[in-house]
Amino acid sequence: MAEVSVQAWSAVWRLPTLEGPVLIKQTTPAHRHEGLAVTFAADCEPKLVDQPLAVDPSTARYLLRDDGPTLFEGDPDHRGVHVETITALLRDYAGLQQATVGRGRQAAEAGIPFWDCAVAGRSAMELSDRLHEFPASDPRHVSAEQLHHIRSAAADLDRAAERLAASPLPVCLDHGDLWPGNALPPRPGRPHYRLIDFGDAAWTHPFLSLIMMIIECHYRWSVPDLPGTLNLDYPVLHRIVDAYLESWTEYAPLPELRMIMADALRLAPLRRSQAWITNLAEADEATIARHGRLPWSWLKDVALPVTGLISSARGGSW
């Protein structure tokens, strides 16, 4: 058995078998539902998610086929981020989400939590308070000034949450950690991208899903920063966002979808901050020293307005 990855929140080992290598994944108790979440997603859209070979929620383990490197692993120089690759991946991912619409009961039975957009403002307050409670020597700690930073955004968050909750999009599966490191490329006989690692999945508004991919593309393409905003006013970002949104035009026209996406991106960092708080809950000092600022790094972004989507939507084009 060979070690593939060992983190505070999960570990993966590779095992040889007569039918080829397989992977065994051990998660923490907080993520013990992951194998069932993968099973749910595979039941909904088997072209895009592989069925686990075995799942044991009692031990928080599951077994899956080793299908080779992810997009990120197979292209380290570019992190798997190319316009054509990401647009095709997002179209496939939208298909997975739409295959889960109307299956909320099954998602709940698989242990996938519901995340209610309507309580985003309260969630931001609760997360910032939890981080403030850590001692000042802990990298996760946030100061009184940082608390004020979040509280000053509460009204804007509430308004974005109200608009998102009232949008015509159905709730469905949000992968929760959608980036090239959790996607496998097409292969002969299987023309679609496939998704792995559903430990951060939730049942919520679909558009929350894009925050990780957009931030990854932001980094890869060196998108210019605009102080005090999340800048999406960049041609290649327009292309990948629209590739995804065009899959949802049965619910609303594209300009309206862009406005909805802007609200989703305002709220989505809350989910990533919560995920990192959970990931670090049982971490050792070295891991906390390395990753401890990430809960705040995500949480502070809820105070950033999104530029490059709303203005374009009102204008009707990019």
N, C-alpha and C positions, 0 to 999 in steps of 0.2 A: 504494500500500500504506500503510495507516494503522496506527500503533502503538496497541495495545489495552492491553498490560501488559508491563513489562520488570522482571523480578526477578532476583536472583542465581541462582535455580534454574530459571527458565524465562522465555520471552518469547513473546508472542502478537501477531500482526498480522492485520488484516482486509484481504481482497482482494476487489474487485468482480469478478463474473463475469456472463455472460449469464443464468445460472440463479439469480442471487442471490449475496449475499456469502458468503464462506467465511473460515475462520480457519486460519492456519498456526501451529503451536506448535513452538517450539524448546526442548528440555530440555537439561540437562547430561548428560554421559556416565553419571552415576549413575542417571539416570532414563530412559535410552534405551529401556527396555522399555515405556514408558507407552503408546505407540500400540498395541503388541501386547496390552497388558493391556486397553485399551479394546475392541479387537477381540474378545478372549476374552469379556468381559462382554456385549458385544452379541450374540455367537453364542449365549450362554446364555439371554439374555432381551432380545430386540430391542425389546420394548415399553418397556423402561426405560433402554436405552443405545443411542445411535445409532452405527452403523458409521462408522468413519473413511472418508474418501474416498480416502486414500492414506496409507501408513505406510512410513517409511524408517529402520529402526533404525540403519543405518550412520552416518547424520547426526543421529540423535536427534530427528527431526522427524516430524510427522504433520499431515494436513490434515483438517478437519472442517467440516460445515455450521455457519453462524452462525444459531442458533435464537433469538437475542434475549437479553434480560437474564435473569440468574439470579433466584432468589427474593430474595436479598439486594439485588441491584442494582435490582430493580423495586419495592422497598419500603424505602427507606433509613431512614425514620423508625422502623420497627419491626424492621429487619434481617431481614425475612422470617419472623419468629418469631411465629406465632399457633398456638393449641392445635390448631385444626382442620387447619391446614396441616401442622404437624409430625406429628400423628398419622397423617394420610393418607400423608405422605411416608415415614414409618417402616414402615408396612404394605407399601408398594410396595418399599421397600428390602429388607425381609425376604424378599419374593418373589424379588428378584434373587439374594440369597444362597442361597436354597433351590434355585434353578435351577442353581447351580454345584456343589451337593453331588455327590460322586462323580466330579468332573472334575479331580482334583488333577494328573493327568499333563498334561492340556492347560494347566492354569494354570502349571505349571513350564515347559512349552515356550514359554509367552508371557513368561517371565522374571519371573513373580510369585514373590517369595521366600516361603519357609515360615518362620513365626515360631512357635517352640516355647514354649508357655506353661510347660512344665516347667522351663525354665532361667531363669525370670524373676529369681530371686535373683542368680544369677551375672551376668545381663545388667545388673542395676542396679549391681553392683559395677564391671563393666567400663566402663559409661557414666560413672559418677562418677569413676573413675580417669582416663579420657580427658579429662574436663573439668578435673580437678585439674592435668593436665600443661600446660595453657595457662599462659602467664606471667600474673602477678598483674595486669598492666595490661590484659589481654584481658577483655572483658565475659563471656566464656564460662567463665572460671576459677572454680573452686569451692575453698573453703578446706578445711583439715584438719577444722575443726568441721563443715562441710557434709558431708564424707566420712563422718564419724561418724554424722551424721543418717541417712544411707542405710544404713550398716552396722547400725545399731540396728534397722532395719526388716527386715533380711534374713530372719530366722526367720519373721515374719508373711507376707512375700512368698512364701517357700517353701511355707508351709502353704496359702495361697490358690492358688498354682500347682498344687499337688498336687490340690486339690479341683477346680480347673477342668479339669485334664487328665483327671480321672476322671469328669467330668460326661457325661451322655448325649447332649450336643449334638455333631453332626458338625462337623469342620473344613470351612471353606468360604471364600469370598471376604470379606475385610474391606477396604472402600474405603480406610480409613486417614485420610481427611480429610472426614468426613461432616458438612457444615454447610450452611446455606442458600446460601452462595456457590458451592457445587458441585452445586446442584440447579436444574433448569429446571421451570417450572410446566406443568401440563396446558395443552393448546390444543385448538381445535376438531378433532374427529376423532382426537385422541390424549389419552385421559382420564387417563393416568398421568403421574406425575412422572418425570423423566429425570435420570440422574446423569452428571457429567462429571469430568474430572481424576482419573485413577487412578494418578498417579505414586507415591503412598505405599501402594498396595494391598499386601496380604499374604494368604497362605493360612494361616489360623489359626482360633482359636475365634471364632464369629460375634459374641459379645456385646462383644468389645473395641471394636466399631465405634461404640458410642454415646457414648463419652467426649466427643468434640468437640461433638456436638449438645447434650448435657446441660450442658456448660460454657457454650455459647452461650445456651441457655435460662436458665441460672442468672444470666447477666449481664443478659439482656433483661428478665427478670421481677424483678430485684433480690431474688433469694432470700436470706434472711438467712444470714449466715455463722455457723457454730458453730466456735469455736476448736478446732483440732486434728482436724477431721473434714471430709469432703466431705458437705455437708448435702443430702440428697434428700427430707427430710421436709417436702414442700411439695405441695399438692394438684395443681397443674398439671403438676408433674414426675411425680407418680404416674400421671396420665392418659397422658402420652406414653410413659413406660416400659412401662406395661401394654399400650398399643396395639401396641407392638413385641413384647412377650413373648407376647401372645395368639396371635401367628403361629407360635409354637414349641411350643404345648401338646401336639402329638402326641408330643413327646419327654419331657415331664415336666409335672406339674401346675404351675399358676401360682405357688403359694407357693414351690415348689422352684426355679422359674426365677428368682424374685426373689433368692433366696440366691445362685444362680450368678452373676447379674448383679452383685451386690455384689463378688464376688471378681474378676470381669472388670474392673470399674471400678477396682479396686485396682491391677491390673497394666497397664491400658491406657496410663497416662502414660508408661510405658517406650517404647512405640512412638512417641509424639509427641516425646519427647526425642530419640530416635534420628533421627527425621525432620528435626528442626531441626539437629542436628549435621551431617547430610548436606547439608542445604540451604545451610548456611553454610560448607561446606568450601572453596569457591572464591569466597567473597564478598569484596567490597572493604571497606576500613576503615569507610566510611560505613554500609554495610549491617550490618556486625558491631556497630557502635556502636548501631544502631537495634534489632537483633533478638538481640544476643548473649546476653541474659539468658534467652531463651526455653528453651534446653535444660535449664537448671537449674529454671526456673519449672515445667516439666512434671515433671522428675525428682523434685523434692522432694515431689510429691504422692503418690508411692508409699508414703510413710510415714503417709498419712492414712487412718484407717479410714472406711468409708462408713456413714453413718447414714440411717435412713429407708427402708431396704430389708429388711435382715435381721430387724430387730425386727418389722416389719409382716408379713414372710413367716411368722415363727413364730407370729404371732397369727392368721394366716389371712386377714387383710383389711387394707386401708389404714385 
